[in-house]
Amino acid sequence: MNGVLDIVIFCKDTNFSKNWYEKVGFEYLRGHDGMYWFKAGNGELMLHPTDTQSNTDAVFQLVVNEV
């Protein structure tokens, strides 16, 4: 594995979450249609809206040489 490409976090209120991530020091990159991207090392962290709230909704995309 070479590293983490993207981390997608599903949020019931992406605007509230965006403000929190900015407050704790994440670098804001861009936003579109209720989704927000932040710099996370060499990859990105994405806040994605959802209608349901769960403490386990996250998607990790990894960079690898070969599968």
MDAnalysis code that builds the backbone (N, CA, C; Angstrom):
import MDAnalysis as mda
import numpy as np

u = mda.Universe.empty(201, n_residues=67, atom_resindex=np.repeat(np.arange(67), 3), trajectory=True)
u.add_TopologyAttr("name", ["N", "CA", "C"] * 67)
u.add_TopologyAttr("resid", np.arange(1, 68))
u.add_TopologyAttr("resname", ["MET", "ASN", "GLY", "VAL", "LEU", "ASP", "ILE", "VAL", "ILE", "PHE", "CYS", "LYS", "ASP", "THR", "ASN", "PHE", "SER", "LYS", "ASN", "TRP", "TYR", "GLU", "LYS", "VAL", "GLY", "PHE", "GLU", "TYR", "LEU", "ARG", "GLY", "HIS", "ASP", "GLY", "MET", "TYR", "TRP", "PHE", "LYS", "ALA", "GLY", "ASN", "GLY", "GLU", "LEU", "MET", "LEU", "HIS", "PRO", "THR", "ASP", "THR", "GLN", "SER", "ASN", "THR", "ASP", "ALA", "VAL", "PHE", "GLN", "LEU", "VAL", "VAL", "ASN", "GLU", "VAL"])
u.atoms.positions = np.array([
    [0.847, -1.178, 0.000],
    [0.000, 0.000, 0.000],
    [0.890, 1.238, 0.000],
    [0.565, 2.172, -0.867],
    [1.342, 3.411, -0.959],
    [0.806, 4.514, -0.068],
    [-0.476, 4.482, 0.245],
    [-1.033, 5.523, 1.099],
    [-2.529, 5.649, 0.958],
    [-3.068, 6.605, 1.675],
    [-4.501, 6.867, 1.649],
    [-4.778, 7.909, 0.575],
    [-5.676, 7.578, -0.342],
    [-6.063, 8.511, -1.402],
    [-7.175, 9.429, -0.907],
    [-8.268, 8.843, -0.451],
    [-9.415, 9.612, 0.027],
    [-10.025, 8.952, 1.251],
    [-10.539, 9.783, 2.136],
    [-11.365, 9.329, 3.241],
    [-12.698, 10.045, 3.074],
    [-13.780, 9.307, 2.955],
    [-15.110, 9.886, 2.798],
    [-15.870, 9.679, 4.097],
    [-16.333, 10.780, 4.686],
    [-17.096, 10.721, 5.926],
    [-18.506, 11.225, 5.625],
    [-19.503, 10.408, 5.935],
    [-20.897, 10.770, 5.695],
    [-21.421, 11.544, 6.893],
    [-22.022, 12.717, 6.626],
    [-22.468, 13.615, 7.687],
    [-23.913, 14.028, 7.471],
    [-24.671, 14.064, 8.547],
    [-26.050, 14.541, 8.472],
    [-26.075, 16.050, 8.216],
    [-25.109, 16.784, 8.760],
    [-25.017, 18.235, 8.569],
    [-23.590, 18.582, 8.137],
    [-23.353, 18.606, 6.831],
    [-21.990, 18.840, 6.339],
    [-21.509, 20.256, 6.632],
    [-22.412, 21.233, 6.713],
    [-21.989, 22.604, 7.027],
    [-21.447, 22.683, 8.450],
    [-22.113, 22.039, 9.398],
    [-21.631, 21.995, 10.774],
    [-20.281, 21.284, 10.831],
    [-20.187, 20.141, 10.137],
    [-18.937, 19.377, 10.123],
    [-17.810, 20.183, 9.470],
    [-18.110, 20.867, 8.369],
    [-17.109, 21.701, 7.684],
    [-16.518, 22.724, 8.650],
    [-17.386, 23.399, 9.398],
    [-16.916, 24.400, 10.359],
    [-16.006, 23.775, 11.405],
    [-16.344, 22.567, 11.877],
    [-15.523, 21.893, 12.882],
    [-14.150, 21.547, 12.308],
    [-14.107, 20.977, 11.105],
    [-12.831, 20.593, 10.498],
    [-11.954, 21.818, 10.252],
    [-12.556, 22.938, 9.850],
    [-11.781, 24.171, 9.672],
    [-11.258, 24.670, 11.017],
    [-12.088, 24.592, 12.054],
    [-11.698, 25.088, 13.371],
    [-10.520, 24.300, 13.948],
    [-10.465, 22.994, 13.700],
    [-9.375, 22.189, 14.264],
    [-8.135, 22.176, 13.365],
    [-8.175, 22.904, 12.230],
    [-6.955, 23.105, 11.462],
    [-6.833, 22.397, 10.131],
    [-7.865, 21.700, 9.664],
    [-7.777, 21.078, 8.346],
    [-7.822, 22.152, 7.264],
    [-7.034, 21.972, 6.215],
    [-6.988, 22.928, 5.112],
    [-8.137, 22.645, 4.141],
    [-9.041, 23.632, 4.007],
    [-10.185, 23.511, 3.112],
    [-9.709, 23.607, 1.661],
    [-10.166, 22.685, 0.810],
    [-9.767, 22.683, -0.592],
    [-10.873, 23.181, -1.521],
    [-12.078, 22.616, -1.378],
    [-13.171, 22.996, -2.280],
    [-14.490, 22.429, -1.752],
    [-15.579, 22.912, -2.355],
    [-16.899, 22.421, -2.011],
    [-17.791, 22.397, -3.232],
    [-18.771, 21.491, -3.203],
    [-19.724, 21.387, -4.303],
    [-20.969, 20.649, -3.826],
    [-22.115, 21.295, -3.943],
    [-23.400, 20.648, -3.700],
    [-23.475, 19.957, -2.330],
    [-23.036, 20.656, -1.288],
    [-23.101, 20.110, 0.074],
    [-21.971, 19.180, 0.447],
    [-21.015, 18.969, -0.483],
    [-19.843, 18.143, -0.196],
    [-18.642, 19.069, -0.040],
    [-17.738, 18.721, 0.886],
    [-16.567, 19.547, 1.148],
    [-15.329, 18.671, 1.219],
    [-14.218, 19.166, 0.651],
    [-12.959, 18.440, 0.626],
    [-11.914, 19.205, 1.415],
    [-11.112, 18.449, 2.169],
    [-10.014, 18.998, 2.961],
    [-8.743, 18.219, 2.637],
    [-7.615, 18.887, 2.798],
    [-6.318, 18.227, 2.622],
    [-6.089, 17.311, 3.820],
    [-5.663, 16.079, 3.537],
    [-5.353, 15.114, 4.594],
    [-4.076, 14.386, 4.182],
    [-2.928, 14.910, 4.578],
    [-1.653, 14.339, 4.147],
    [-1.505, 14.491, 2.651],
    [-1.239, 13.389, 1.955],
    [-1.144, 13.410, 0.500],
    [-2.493, 13.158, -0.166],
    [-3.514, 12.904, 0.622],
    [-4.843, 12.619, 0.092],
    [-5.839, 13.683, 0.506],
    [-7.094, 13.308, 0.455],
    [-8.161, 14.232, 0.791],
    [-9.188, 13.570, 1.706],
    [-9.792, 14.395, 2.528],
    [-10.896, 13.990, 3.372],
    [-12.137, 14.666, 2.793],
    [-13.187, 13.898, 2.550],
    [-14.405, 14.444, 1.955],
    [-15.570, 14.284, 2.915],
    [-16.298, 15.363, 3.127],
    [-17.533, 15.314, 3.901],
    [-18.678, 15.171, 2.914],
    [-19.452, 14.109, 3.058],
    [-20.521, 13.798, 2.109],
    [-21.856, 13.792, 2.853],
    [-22.868, 14.502, 2.332],
    [-24.150, 14.532, 3.033],
    [-24.890, 13.191, 2.985],
    [-25.634, 12.931, 4.048],
    [-26.483, 11.736, 4.117],
    [-27.727, 12.085, 4.916],
    [-28.797, 11.359, 4.696],
    [-30.036, 11.606, 5.428],
    [-30.074, 10.911, 6.780],
    [-29.247, 9.897, 6.958],
    [-29.230, 9.163, 8.214],
    [-27.914, 9.405, 8.932],
    [-27.948, 9.322, 10.242],
    [-26.744, 9.514, 11.038],
    [-26.288, 8.187, 11.602],
    [-24.999, 7.915, 11.450],
    [-24.417, 6.684, 11.961],
    [-23.003, 6.986, 12.426],
    [-22.565, 6.284, 13.442],
    [-21.191, 6.447, 13.914],
    [-20.214, 5.567, 13.155],
    [-20.702, 4.831, 12.141],
    [-19.827, 3.890, 11.440],
    [-19.742, 4.142, 9.943],
    [-20.324, 5.227, 9.430],
    [-20.316, 5.480, 7.989],
    [-19.042, 6.204, 7.558],
    [-18.122, 5.470, 6.982],
    [-16.901, 6.057, 6.425],
    [-16.403, 5.144, 5.316],
    [-15.780, 5.731, 4.318],
    [-15.206, 4.976, 3.208],
    [-13.749, 5.380, 3.098],
    [-12.854, 4.408, 2.993],
    [-11.433, 4.672, 2.835],
    [-10.995, 4.160, 1.469],
    [-10.347, 5.012, 0.682],
    [-9.805, 4.592, -0.610],
    [-8.286, 4.665, -0.489],
    [-7.633, 3.551, -0.827],
    [-6.194, 3.438, -0.666],
    [-5.493, 3.353, -2.005],
    [-4.259, 3.822, -2.061],
    [-3.430, 3.729, -3.258],
    [-2.526, 2.522, -3.107],
    [-2.520, 1.652, -4.113],
    [-1.670, 0.467, -4.099],
    [-0.948, 0.325, -5.428],
    [0.191, -0.367, -5.438],
    [0.925, -0.614, -6.673],
    [0.206, -1.617, -7.552],
    [-0.198, -2.743, -6.964],
    [-0.843, -3.827, -7.702],
    [-1.851, -4.527, -6.809],
    [-2.861, -5.086, -7.430],
    [-3.839, -5.862, -6.679],
    [-3.664, -7.309, -7.014],
])
